[in-house]
Amino acid sequence: SLDYESKSHYVMVAEAANDHPDTRFLTLDKFNDRTKLKIVVEDVDEPPVFFSAFYEWKVPENAAVGTVVGTVSARDTDTVNNPIR
């Protein structure tokens, strides 16, 4: 699979050949050719990856407004060392 963060472009060579050339043109030259292709991978914004698939907290109904009830952690796969808050 393509991943911009791992490799942003690829270079390859493609060759095409005509196995059934028109006999009127046999004296011209060979009936194949090569070209270099550069494939550029576009960067897309992938969603964050959470460290846990499920989070659960129990909060008393009389908890004060503004009480911290838990922390959720995830990482951004697009950049290195970029925590999501």
Secondary structure, 3 states (H helix, E strand, C coil): CCCCCCCCEEEEEEEEECCCCCHHHCCCCCCEEEEEEEEECCCCCCCCEECCCCCCCCCCCCCCCCCCCCCCCEECCCCCCCECC
